[in-house]
Amino acid sequence: FAFDGSWTASAPGAPGGFGFADFLLGLSENGPATFINQTDGAAQVPAQTQGRQTYRAFYVNDTWHYTSKLTLNLGLRYELQGPWSERYNRLTYWNPSQTNASVTGCQSTLVNGQPVGIPGSPCIGDVSLVQNGPNSTRNNIPLDKKEFAPRLGFAYSFSPKTVLRGGYGIFWVPNYVVFQLNPDNDLINLATTPFFGTVNNGVSPSASLDRSNCTAVGGGFAAFVASCATTGPFGAGGIIQPPGRGGNTSAFAAANGSPTLSPYLLPKPAYVQQYNLDIQRQLPGKFFADVAYAGSHGVHLSNYNPSIVINQIPDSYIAQANAQYTAACGSPTAICAFKPDIAKPVTNTLVGANASLSTATVPAGQLLRPFPQYTRLSLAGQGCCDSMYNALQVSVTRRFSGGGTLLVAYTNAKLLTNTDTTTSWLEGGTTGGVGQVQDFNNLSGEKSLSSEDVPQRLVVSYVLDLPFGKGKMWLNSLSGPANKIVSGWGIDGITTFQRGFPLKIAWGGPSTQLQQLNLGVGTQLRPNVIGGCSKSGPRTLAEWFNVDCFSAPPQYGFGSESRVDATLRAEGINNFDFAAFKRTSITESTNIEFRMEFFNLFNRPQFGFPGTSFNPASGNNAANGFGVVSSTVGNPRLIQAALKFNF
């Protein structure tokens, strides 16, 4: 809830007021800065769940010196990743073949090519409690007993100066990375009640309203206005409590309309194969070289949402609709009133507890969805996606006899995937977010570079003791105070060069006809790419790339731009960190060290991501921020001093 002083201001919408005074009065606005009728707030009541996971693993390993030159490392790990359970069995799962107990009217017949619902027909697909139906366990995902993870490594010495190493392993992804399978997030353990701060534009708060001064301002207020005789901003029923195991799970899920559920009957445990081959060589001049190939293949990875929509209207109907729209309008981007068959309203035969589909009519396309009784039905942790990483890794090390090390490391890599990180919110937006899925029916078409792809990276790091003073190359005859002054000096630093992360171009214009129908397509569509147009631009802050290479997506369909653009990248890293230090010995076992450290030594800015939301409706891409760089990432030059006493 937000307490911003709106209620204690001199008039509705006037400046002033005191947020803490609003708080003491218990009057919350819970809305945006504009003081209007607030119907978008909510109160969420979580159940006090008692979830549990038990992890067990067994591992056996042996190092076998097969010959004097060949050593094998053989291992096998077996894991039993206990799925989630809850003390009172308050967990659910999705059963795609079960007849829905709370809704009817899902089946339809074609009349003149248009679907017409059949009243009373069964709806297939329902939410079940654990320990019911095909799931007789207490868990919302099954216990996978096939998680064997072999390990194989070898080292072969061609000579005392040359060694070849390699390895292979399988690693199973922990269950707990799918946060939505936690009992706290199960739909029966969390209830949401709409909050209405005011329904008369701030003249009075909801808590003081009665039927005499309740005025319906819009359809969104209907449920609340009907019960205005009761005080409080949550309507006649008060705050809704989670139903738990004792409620009508089927009806609660249907009323939710767009639940995210457990894929108990569709398990695909995620795992990663990792492999590498590495040759190491001692070179003349005290140099050491390491050249390696490293690869990784992710299998059955979950989507980064981390859920996958399974209730999108089939693409074949979308293609038909676009053909109809194109034929009637003359071009797929023309503005016209024509509505394809999937958009035509038909009588709503979906009768039951599904309040989200309680209107008299629904778009015909709703009856063509796999599970018409729901809107945006999603499965959490569904093994839908994969990844492929390949890299060349080269490093050269030089150790100095007088003290110090120089390391130069270079990586050339490529990461392809149709999913992305599930923790971008932890990474500070350093990769510019993730590439959104637009077509859940064609996840293979979503494969592209990863938003975290780094094709080239060069790092030079060094720690060098300067060769002055007793025992060093120069001025080694000094002693006493003179030696303490000239000895113990050193420098260290890290220099990093890295290519930028790829860009994710999104459609930011008005919602297309398909998006407006809410038939399960991705919430973020992508534009079309104009054929033959080079997207590479001047790379100036005002125009980072050629903004004229994109056009609007079809009104019924998907844009041709890839999920992550392989040709466009943000600015990379060009950074120098440097430090100088002086150690002064006090005794044989103690010394004082003074350090001066310079981060981003040359104070070079690293520019952030350009605007990637394409909206031609503004008539001026630059004015809309598309292709414009308006921020920096990282820090300016930072200087810090440190004094340490080592003992």
N, C-alpha and C positions, 0 to 999 in steps of 0.2 A: 504494500500500500504506500501511496505517496501523500505526504502532508506538505504542501507547498505554500500555504498561506492564503489560498483562494477563498476559503470560507470566512476568514477574518479581514478580508479587504473591504474597502468602503462600498463597493458595488460589484456585481458579477463581472468578471473580466478586468477589473481595475487593478492597477499595480498596488504594491504594498501587501499588508497582511503578514501574519507570523505563522510559519509552519509549525512551530512547537505549540502555539495556541490551538491550531487545528488538531494537533495530536492529542492535547489534553481534553478537547471537546469530543474526541473520537470521530471526527469528520474527515474522511479521506477523499481526495479527488481521484487518485489512481488513474490518471490519464495523461495525455500529452500537455504541452504548454498551453494550448488553446483551451479555455474553460468552456466546455460544451457538455451536452448530455453524455455521460460516461457509461457505455455499455460494453466496453472491451476489457474491463478488468475481471479478475476472478480470484476466488479463494480456493486454495488447494489444501485438502486434508489428507495427509498420508497415514496409513495404518502403521502401527508399531510392529513391524515384521521382525521375525527372528530367522534370518536366512543362514544357510550353512553350505559350505563346500568342503569336501575332503579330497586332498591330493595325495596320491601314493605313487611311488616309482621305484623301480629296481634297475640297477646298473651293474654291468660286469665289463671289465676292461683288462686287456693284456698287452704288454709291450714285448714283442718277439724279435730278438736279434737273429734274424734268419741267417745272415752271413756277416762278415766283418764290415761289409759295405752297405747292406740292406737291413733296415729296421722297419718292422710293421707294428702299427698300433691298431688293435682290433677291439671294438666295443659294441655293446648292444644295450640300449635303454628301453625299458618297458614302462609305460605310464598308464595310470588309471586316474583320469581327471574327473573327480567327482562332480557331477552336475549340481545345479542349485536345487536345494530342497528348502522347505519352510516348516517351522515347528508345527504349525496348525494346518499345513497343506494348502495354504492360500496361494496357489499357483494355477495358471491356465496354460493351454496350448491350442494350436490351430488344428482342426480336423477338417480337411478339404472335402471329405466324402460323407460327412454326417449331415442329415437333414436338419435344417435350422428349426429350432423349437419356438422361435418368437416372431418369425416373419414368413409370409407367403406371397405368392404372386411374381416369382422370379422368371418363370418360363414364359416364352412368347412365341407367337406365330407371325409369319410374314403376310401382310395384306398390302397388295400393290407395292411390294418391295420394302415396306416399312414395318418394323417390329411392333406388334400389338400384344400387350401383356395378357396373360391368362389368369384371371382372378382365382385365388385359392390354390394355385399351382405351388409345388414345393420349392423351397430355396435350399440348395446344396451348399454346405460349408458353414461351420458353426464353431463357436469357442467352447471348449470343454474344460472342466476341472481335472487336475491330475487325479489319478486313481479311478478314472472313469473311461469307458470305451477302450480303444486300442492301447491307451497309456494306463497300465495298471500300477505304475510306480508313483513315487512321491516327487518325481523330478520333472522339470519343464523341458529338459533335453535329455536324450538317452545317454546311458553310460557306454562309451565306446571302448570295446575291449580289444581293438585291433591296433592300438597305437604303439607299434614297434618302431624304434628309432635307431637304426644301425649307424655305426661310426667306423670309418676306415681311413687310416692315414699311413703314409709311408715316407721314408727318407732314404735316399740312395746317394752314397758318396762316390762320385767319379774319381775324385782325387782329394787330397787334404785341403784343397782350395776351392773345390766345386761340389755343391750338393744340390740334388733335385728333391723337392718335397711336394706332396700332394695330399688331398683329403676329400672326403665326401661324408655328408651326414644329413639325416632327416630330423627336423625339429617341429614338434606339434605346437600349434598356437594355443596358449592358455584360454580356457573358457571365459575367464573373468574379463577379458578385453572387450567382450560384448556387454556393455554396461546395461543395456535395456533388458537383459535376461535376469538381472538382479531382482529379487522379490519386491524390493521397494518400488520398482517400476512396473510391476504387473498391474494390468488395468483394474483388477478387483481390489487393489490395495491403495488406490489413489482416486479421490473424487474431486471434481472441479465444479464450483458453483459460480455462476455469473454474478458479477458485482455491479450495482447501479449506484454511483455516487449521487447522481441527480438526474431528474428527468424533465426539469424546467429551466435548463440553461443556468443553473447556479442560483436561482432565486431562493431555493430552500433545499436542504439535503434530503436524501431519501428517507432518513429516519423520521422525519416530521411529516411525511406525506400521508394523506388519506385519499379515499376515493373522490372526495369533492374537489381536490385540487390536482388530481392526476390527469395529465393530458398526454395522449399518445402522439408522439412526434414522428414516429416511424415504425415500420414493421418489426424492427429489432427489439422494440419495447413491449410487444404485445403480451408476452408471458408475464412480464413484471406488472404492467398496468392492470392486468386482470386481477391482480392480488394486492393492489395498493392499500387496501384497508388494513393490512398488517404493517407494523412498523419494521424498519430495518432495511438495509440495502440488498438483501438476498431473497426477497419475495416471501410468499406464504410458507414455503417448505423449510425456510431457514437454510443453514449450511448443510449440504449433502454429505453424508458420511460414506466412506468406502463400504461397498457391500460385503467384501470378504467372501468366505466360502458359503455363507448362509444365504446370500442373495441370489437373484435370478441372473446368472452369469451370461446366458444367451441374450437376454433382453438388455442387460447393461452394455454389452459389447455392441449390440445393434443400435442402441441409442447413441453410443459414442460415434458411430458412423465410420470412423477412420482409425481403428485400433492398430497398434503394433503388437504382434503376437509372437509366440515361440514356435519354431518350425520342428516340433518334436517328431512328426512323422516324415519329415524330409531332411534328415540329418546329413550334413556333409562336413565333417570335421576338417578344419583348416590345418595345413602343414606347409613347411618350407623346406626345399632341398637346397643345400649349400655345397659348393664344390670349388676347389682351387688347385692350381698347379704352379709351382714356384721354384725358380732356379736362383741359387745364391753363389756368388763368386768373390773370392778375395783378389783384389787387383793390386798392381804395383803402386807404390807411394802411399801405402796405408789406407787405400780406398776399399770400400766394401759395396758391392752392387747387388741389388735384389730386383728381379723381374718376375712378375706374377700375373696369372690370369685368375680372376675371381668371378664366380657366377652364383646366381640364386634364382630359384623358380618357386614362386608362391602358388599354391593350389587350394582351391575352394576358399579363398579369402572372402571375408564379409565385406559388404559395401560400407563406405566410410560414413554413411548417415548415422549409425551403422545398421540400417534396415533397407530392405529391398521391396519395392511395390510389386504386388502380384495381382493387382486388380485394374490394370490398364486396359482400355478397350483395344481389341486386336488391331494390328497395323493395317490389315486388309480393309477394314471399314474406314480407317483414316484415309487410305489411298483413294477409296471410292468417293469419299466426301470431297477430297481435294479436286478430283476429276470433275465432279458436279459443280463445284464452286468455280473452277476455271472456265468451264463451258458456259456458265451463266454470266460470269463477270467479265470475261474477255481476257483476263490475266490473273494469276494467282495473288497479286498484290492489290488489285483494284478494290475500292470501297463500294460495297453494294449491300442491299438489304436481303439478298438471297440467302437462304439457310439450307444446307444439305440435309438429307434425310436424318442423319444422326442427331441434328440439332432441333428437329421438329418436336414440339411438345406432344406427348401422348399421355393418355390417362394413367395415373399412377396406380398400379395394381399391387404395389409393395405394401401390404397391410401388416401392421404389428407394432412392435415397440421401437421401431427405428425412427426417432424423432427427426433425424437429419434428412430424411426423405419423406416427410409427412405432407408435402404440398400436394395439391390436387393433380398436378401434372409433373412429369419429369422429362428431360431430353430423351428421345428415343434411344440414343446411344447408351443410356444407363442400363437398359434392358439387354444390351449386347455385351456388357462386361462379364468377365468370368464369374463374378459373385455380385449380382446386381443389388443385393441387400446392403452392401457396404459402399462407401465412397473410396477413400484412399487406404486400402488394406495393405499392411506391410508385415514382413517377417523380419525379426531381429536376428542378426548373426547368420543369415542364410548364406551357405557357401556358394556364392554366385560368380566369383571373379578370380582372376589370376594375375600374376606379374612375372616379368622376366628381366633380370639384371645381368649385364655382362660388363666386365671392366678389365683394362690393362693397368697394372700398378707397377711403377718403377721408382726405386729409391736408391740413392747413393749416399753413403756415410763416410765421413773422414774424422778419425779421432787423432787428436794432437798430443804428442808426448809431453808437451809442456803444460797440458791441461786444457780441455775444451773439446767440443764436438760440433761438426757441421753436418746437417742433414738436409738433403734436397729430395722431395717426394712429389711425384707427378701421377695423376690419375686421369685416364680417358675412359668414360663409361657411358652407358645408356640404360635407362630404366623405362620399360613399357608396361602398361597395366590398364585395366578398366575399373580400378578403384583407387583410393588414395588414403592418406593417413587418417586415422580415426581420432587423432588428438591435435588437429590443427589449432584448436583453441588453447593448447598449451605451448605452442611454438611461436606465439607472438606475431603471427601473420608474416613471418619471414619468407614464406614461399608464395605469398599472394593468395592464399586460400586454396581450395580444391576445385577441380573441374567438375561441373555438375552433370549428372546423367539427365538426358532429355527423353530417351526412349527406353523404358524398362523392358520392353519386349525384344529388344535387340541389343543386349549387353555386349555382344561381340563387336558391334559397330561403335561401341564407346571406347574401344581400346585405342590408346594413344600414348604419347609420352606421359610420364608421371609429372604431377605438379612439382615434385621434388627432384626432377632430373637435373643432374649436374654433369655436363659432358666433359668438362676439363677443369682441373684444379691443380695448381702448383703451389707448394709450400716450401719455403726455405727457413729453417730454424737453426740457431747457433747459440752456443755458450762458449766464450773464449776468455781465457785468462791471459792478460797482457804479459809479455815475456820480460818484465823488468824486476830487478831486485835479486836478493840472495837466492841462489839455486836456479836462476832463470838465465836466458840467453844474454841479456844485456844488463849492465850495472850490477853484475853478480858479486862484485867485491865490496859492496856497501854493507854497512852494519849499523846497529844502533838506531837513533832517530832518523837518520837519512834513509835507511832501508825501510823503516816503517812508512815513510812518506811515499816512496816510489813503488813499493811492492803491494800486492793484493788488489790491483786494479783489474777490472774485467768488464766485458760487455755481453749482452745477450739480446736476442730478438726473434721475432717471427714475422715473416713477410708472406702475404697470401695474395694470390691471383686466382680468381675463379670466375667462370662465365655465369651469367645471370640465369635465374629460373625462367622457365617458359611462361608465356602469358595464357590466360583463359578468357577468350572473347565471349561475351554473353549478349543475349538480346535484351535490351533495356527499353524498348519501345512499348507501345500499347499492347495489352494482352491480345493474342490472336484469337480467332473464333474458337479454335480448338481448346486453348487454355481456359477460355471463359466457360466452357461446358463442364470443366472439372471432371474429366473422365480418366484421371490417373496418370497423365503424362507428367514428365518432369516439371517441377515448378520453375526451372530456369532453362528456357529454350536458347538456341544459338542461332546467329544469323546465317545467311547464305554467303558463300564466297564467290565473287565474280570471276569467272574463268579468264585465264590469261593475264590477270592483274597481279603485279608484283607487290606483295605486302611490305617488303622492305622499304623503309622510309628514310628521311634525313637524320633520324635519331636525335632530334633536338627536343628540348623540354616542351616546346609548343606542339610538336608533331613527332612522336617517337616512332611511328610507323605510318604507312599509307592508309589513311582512314577511309579512302574512297574505294577500297577493295571489298566492301561488304554491302549486302542488301538485306532487306527484311526476309524472314522465313516465310514459307507459305502459310496461308491462313489455316489450312488443315494439313499439317505435316511438320517436318523437322528441318532445321537448317543444316547446311552441308559443312559448316565449320566444325573442325574436330574438337573433341572435349578439351584437350590441351593443345595449343598451337605449336607445331614443331619448328616453325619458321620465325617466330617472334619471341624475343626474350627481354626481360628487364635488364637494367645495368648490373654488371657483375661486381665482384669484390676486388679492390686494389688497395691493400692496406699494409701499413708498416707499423709494427709495434717494436719499441726499442727501449733498452734499459742499460744504465751504466752503474757499476757498483764498486765499492772499496771496502775490502776486509782488512782489519787491523788486529793483529794478534796481541793478546794480553798475556796469556800463558800458553803452554803447549796444547791445552784442551779448551781454551776459551778464546773468543774473538768478538769484535763488534763489526757489524756490516751496515754500511750506509748505502741506500739505493735511490736512484732517481729513475722513474719509469715514465715512458711517453707512449700513450696509446693513440693510434692514428697520428703518427709523428708529423706528417706533412699536412695534417688538417684537411684531408681530401674528402669532400662529401660523396656519399654513395646515394644516388638518387633512387627513390622508391619506384613502385609500379605505376605505369601510366593508367589512365582511365580505360577500363576494358568493357564498359557497358555501352553498346551501340544503340543509339536512339535517333534515327534520321528524322523523326517527327519534329525535333527542335529546329531543323533547317540549318543547323550549324553545329557540326560535331565538336569543334573546339569549345564552343560556348557550353556544350553539354559535358565537357571534360573528357570526351572520348579521345584517346591517344595523347592526352596531356599529362605530363609529369608534374605533380604539385606537392611532392613530399620527399623527404629523405629518410633513410633508415640508418641505424647505427648511431654512433656518438661523434661529436666533434673531438678535437684533440683534448685529451685528458692527461694531466701531469700530476704524478703523486710521488711523494718522498716517504721513505721508510727507514727506520733505524732498528736493527735487530741485535740482540745479544745472544750468541750461540755458545752453548756449553754442553 
